[in-house]
Amino acid sequence: MYIVMNELNVTPEKKKMLQERFGKASDNMAKVDGCLEFMFLSNQDDEKKEVVFTKWASKQDYENWLASESFAKAHKNADKSTDQKPAASANELHAYEVIHHYKGE
């Protein structure tokens, strides 16, 4: 199993826009091969941070998604209207190979 967390820096006035965009993305992630789980997390300690959490069957599944047309389409900014400009000012990506895992009922 492979976990990727993308920590996004966002101004408070763009937070709602970012949350709405990722709300739409969650439906699309359900269709991605190898994606086991998708969560958009709002940081309760830092109002300028949001986290995108994804769990993958394998690192290869994650890399396949990065190379996919659906990833490119979701991340392009061809339309420069206000709705399509990036809501996050920066990001920091963290990836983890799962060594031990417990899942309760």
N, C-alpha and C positions, 0 to 999 in steps of 0.2 A: 504494500500500500504506500502511496505517496501523497504528501500533504503540501499544498502551496497556500501561503497567506500573503496577500498583497495589501500592505498598509498604505492608505491614501491620505495625503494632506489636503484638507478642504477648508475653505473659509466657511464660517457659520451661515452666511447668506446663500451659499451654493449647496449646503448639506442636503436639503430636501430634494433638489434637482438630482443630485447624485443617487440618493436613495430610490427615487422613482426610476431612474435608468437601470439600476441593478435589480429592481423589482421585475422589470420586463426581461432582463437577462436570465433570471432564475428559471423562467419557463423554457428558454432556449437550452440552458445547461442540462435540463432533464433529457434532452435528445442527443447529447454528446456521448459517443462511445467511451466507456471507461470512467466517466465521471460518476462517482458514487454519491457525492454530496456537495451541495453549494450552500453557503450562508453569507449573508451580508451583515456585518456586525458594526454597531454603533458604539464607539468607545465612550464609556461612562466617566472616565477619569480625564479625558482630554477631548474637548468638543471639536477640535480641529483634525481629529483622526477617525477614520473609518477603516474597516478591514474586510476584505473579500477572502473568504476561506473556501478552499476547494479540496475535496478528498478524491483521489484517483486510484484505480485498481493497480496502476503501475506508472512509473516515470515515463515509460514509452507512450502510454495513453495521453498523458499531459503534453508531451512533446508533439504527438500527432495533432492534438487540438491546436497547439500554437502554430503549426504549419498549415492548418485548415483554412479553407475559404470562409467558413463561418466566423472564425476568430478575426481574420482580416477585415471582414465586413463590419463586425461589431466594434472594432477599434479604429476604423478609419475616420478621418475628419474632413472628408471631401466637401461637405456642405459647411460653409463657414458661418451659418446662421447662429444666433445665440443658443438655440437648442442643441446644436451639435458641437459647440466648443467644449473642450475638456473642463469638467467641473473640479477636478483635482489639480492642484498646482505642482505636486510631486508625488512620488511613491517609492516604497521600499519593498522589494520582493524577498520572501523567506520561503525556502523549500526544505522539506524534511522527508527522509525515508523512515517509515514506521518500523520500529524494532520490536516493541511490545505493545499489545493492544488488548483492552478489556472492554467489552460492550455489555452493559447491564440490560435488564429487561425493560 
